[in-house]
Amino acid sequence: MNQTSPEQTKWNSEDQLIEFSQQTLTPFWQTKNDGFIEGQQGKKLYWISLTKPQHTKAIVVVNGRIESVNKYQELFWDLFQQGYDIYSYDHRGQGLSDRCCSDKQIGHVEHFDFYIKDLHHVLNSFDLSHYQQKFFLAHSMGGAITTRYLQTHPQHGFDGVALSAPMIGIQMQWYLRPFSRSITKWMSSRSDIPAYAPGQTPYHAKPFETNNLTSSALRYQWFRGLYEQVPDIQLGGPSSHWVHQSLLAAKQCSQQVQQINLPLLLLQASEDTIVDNAAQRRFINKLNKNQPALGQLVVIKGAKHELLCEADRFRNQALDNILAFYNSQMRTQPKQA
């Protein structure tokens, strides 16, 4: 399915992003609640919430690899203006949460299941019981984490999930696919100390012209500037073990697709070079084969991986579809007590 044309909403424009950030986002961000909770193995996880007493619906945002809640201030503001309370957190090993290695620049996780258990700890720490409706919005690696959480926690209590360019598969050369899991398993077993996967390095800011994340020069500039201002949220490339664990998790997302029991919207970036779009299509087809019409696939033509931080012409389409999807669930499902 290609992109739909839901009712359009006025979202923040990239044209005045720097001025908007200074005049609006900074004071908005200062109203957040934040703190740390204990995740799996005692790791401290940094969380935030943005709430208003009049709001009756909530979104839990699960971000991707190398990301932080700080990066999504514009998104949080946009969704908050639509009447949603916002909850989010930084995954273990990145952002302001506890890192996993002595080398704080390496993206590493001992077991992908730790991400899932962390999400469970975070949700238990948030009081979401009073909301009439609650939704997930998950990007990239966060999409795989949220999918696995929903597959393993059927009593989740959420009304819908929107996945932005989810890591249902990792893009790679076709000839590597048959051997990818065995190769990364062998590489990660060579040493007890996590090592960067081949070609990966500590954090460095790529020039906009060579980035494969977004078409928006202004949003890319804002994101890189933020990471310079707050160096504690910087993260470099993944370890070989992280790649191995993520490949296994992506496979499980597809293998256990029948465990999904709530409406799901998958937003795909047609020009994505990070995750595997073919795997996403197989996932949706398999989901709908088991439960017809439970999953929706929307392709944003021309967009790169970071749909939520893309140029307006792509980002607005993504947000319009997300909002329309949430609104459709609110119309068709009974309100929770």
HELIX and SHEET records of a PDB file:
HELIX    1   1 GLU A   14  GLN A   16  5                                   3    
HELIX    2   2 LEU A   17  PHE A   20  1                                   4    
HELIX    3   3 SER A   21  LEU A   25  3                                   5    
HELIX    4   4 THR A   26  TRP A   29  1                                   4    
HELIX    5   5 GLN A   40  GLY A   42  5                                   3    
HELIX    6   6 VAL A   69  TYR A   72  5                                   4    
HELIX    7   7 GLN A   73  GLN A   81  1                                   9    
HELIX    8   8 PHE A  112  SER A  125  1                                  14    
HELIX    9   9 MET A  141  THR A  152  1                                  12    
HELIX   10  10 TRP A  174  PHE A  179  5                                   6    
HELIX   11  11 SER A  180  SER A  188  1                                   9    
HELIX   12  12 PHE A  208  THR A  210  5                                   3    
HELIX   13  13 ALA A  217  GLN A  229  1                                  13    
HELIX   14  14 PRO A  231  ILE A  233  5                                   3    
HELIX   15  15 SER A  240  GLN A  255  1                                  16    
HELIX   16  16 VAL A  257  GLN A  259  5                                   3    
HELIX   17  17 ASN A  277  ASN A  290  1                                  14    
HELIX   18  18 LEU A  307  CYS A  309  5                                   3    
HELIX   19  19 ASP A  312  THR A  332  1                                  21    
SHEET    1   A 8 ASN A  33  GLU A  38  0                                        
SHEET    2   A 8 LYS A  44  LEU A  50 -1                                        
SHEET    3   A 8 TYR A  84  TYR A  89 -1                                        
SHEET    4   A 8 LYS A  57  VAL A  62  1                                        
SHEET    5   A 8 GLN A 133  HIS A 139  1                                        
SHEET    6   A 8 GLY A 160  SER A 164  1                                        
SHEET    7   A 8 LEU A 264  ALA A 269  1                                        
SHEET    8   A 8 GLY A 295  ILE A 300  1                                        
END                                                                             
